[in-house]
Every structure is written in C-alpha cells, then in structure tokens.
Amino acid sequence: MTAGTANSGTPSPGPLPGLNGPILDATEAPYAFPTHKLKRRQTDPSKTPLVLVACGSFSPITFLHLRMFEMASDFVRFNTDFEVCGGYLSPVSDAYKKVGLAPGHHRVNMCSRAVENSAWLMVDPYETLNRDANGQPQYVPTAKVLQHFDHEINEVLGGIESPDGQMKKARIALLAGADLVMSMSEPGLWAPKDLDTILGSYGAFIIERSGTDIDQALESLRQYEHNIWVINQVIQNDISSTKVRLFLKKDLSVRYLIPDPVVDYIDEHGLFSEGNPYKSRPATPAATPGPSSQKPAKG
C-alpha cells in the first residue's frame, strides 16, 4: 500500500442528484468552483493527471495541513504514474458540529489566506455553502465531496489537457492523515457504500502520524490496497488544530504553528479564546466576530 499506479481502481461515479451545486442563502455570493491555480495542461503525457483533495475542519488550518500537500506531491513524483495538477482544501460544513468548529466563512477565509502564496493550492467553499430545504447547513459526506470534484473537473471542465491536445480524465484522490484511516477501519463508523466510493473509486494518499498504528488499521482495508498510498513523515509534525485552539484559549502565542496571515485573521475576528468557542482574545472595537449525530472524522 506504499505505492501504486495511476490506472488502478474502478471508474469514478458521476455526481449525486442535488449535489451538483450548493443551495445558497441570500447573504452569500453565488458559488463558483475555483480553477485559478488548476494546471489545465499537464507536462508529462505518459502520466495520469491527479487532483488531491483534503477534507477537514481546518479550525484553524495549520502548517501540517499545508505540509501534507507538499509531502504528497513529492511522493507522487517519485513513486507513482500520476502528475499532480492541483490541490484543494475543502472545509467541512457547519452541520458537522465538531467541538471548536468556527463558522464556515471564517474557516474558508483562514484557508484562503494560508494558501494565498501557493502556486497550486486552492480552497473550495462547496461544503460550507451547502444548505438543506430549510436553508440550514447541510453535512456533505466525504464520498459526495469527491464526486463533486470529479464532476467539476472531469465533466464541467472536460478533464486536463495533455501535451498532444487530448483531454484526459483527472484522477481525484483524498489526502488525509492516518487518523482518518483509523476511523475507516472501525466497524460501523463508515457506511460501506461511502468507503467503496472513497477507496474503491477514487483512492487516498495517507500521511503517517506519530501515535497511530496504521498497519493494523489497513488490515481491515486490504480490499482497497491498490488505491491506498501511505506516505511516511520523514520529519515528524504533530501540530493539530485542537492544540492550536488550546494555546489560543490560554492566550498563548501560536506564531510559527500556523501561517502568519491566519494568526492575523484570528486576531482580527477574535476567534478561539477562553469563554467563547470562536474567540482568541477579547474583541477590539474594529473586530467583527462571525455568527456563532456524530460524523466520521474529517481531520
């Protein structure tokens, strides 16, 4: 499971009904799938275009979240028949209701600031904008998120152009930490249909994390071994959003744990401090804090 080829796996399913685009409330701008950093024409015609998607809370985003993409990119170049053409952060819906989850628009904005200077990383607000028939935030399972990317890139855009001018279907794959694999291995936590879509149709690049027995977790996922790539962390990094929030609640510095633009955003909007789950410090007059079923872990 440490390496694979681009042509393994089954064909990707199409988008599910009702998930081709989010239902927006009147206060939000119309949704547009971000493509401004997507590599529309690949370099190596012998390889299969690959788009990496990381689904998570990102409350707040940390350097580990960003580093995961760089580790995956290096791994892909040296160990697979893929060519990375784009990377996306997909912040989870407010309906996820995880402890310490800041409002979706704040998480999207923090992620956007974090990848501002990246040449290939983008933020898709799709999950945070999904609404049910009553206009309330609607949870989007990871399987459907991947189908959304498949639809936007391979159907709407027509795929990625090869050097000879032919359009090729991009492989969409999940990028996640080892804790996600641990949850996938727990009986009953993930629907079999979702697992089959994520790991059978698309595949996952998994970053090892200290303290997790990934080999044991993968034992129960052997049927998908051709679609799981495990990436070792040469330099261990255990920064987590949970630890960052703890620092902020204690009014401790988080500089160099998360990108500076994200630190500035947290201070500007008073997020994550003690006494308010979304605040880091008492709000200044200029600050404008946002509005204030168990699901599988999204990171």
Secondary structure, 3 states (H helix, E strand, C coil): CCCCCCCCCCCCCCCCCCCCCCCCCCCCCCCCCCCCCCCCECCCCCCEEEEEEEEECCCCCCHHHHHHHHHHHHHHHHHCCEEEEEEEEEECCHHHCCCCCCCHHHHHHHHHHHCCCCCCEEECCHHHHCECCCCCECCCCHHHHHHHHHHHHHHHCCCEECCCCCEECCEEEEEEEHHHHHHHCCCCCCCHHHHHHHHHHHCEEEECCCCCCHHHHHHCCHHHHHHEEEECCCCCCCCCHHHHHHHHHCCCCCECCECHHHHHHHHHHCECCCCCCCECCCCCCCCCCCCCCCCCCCC
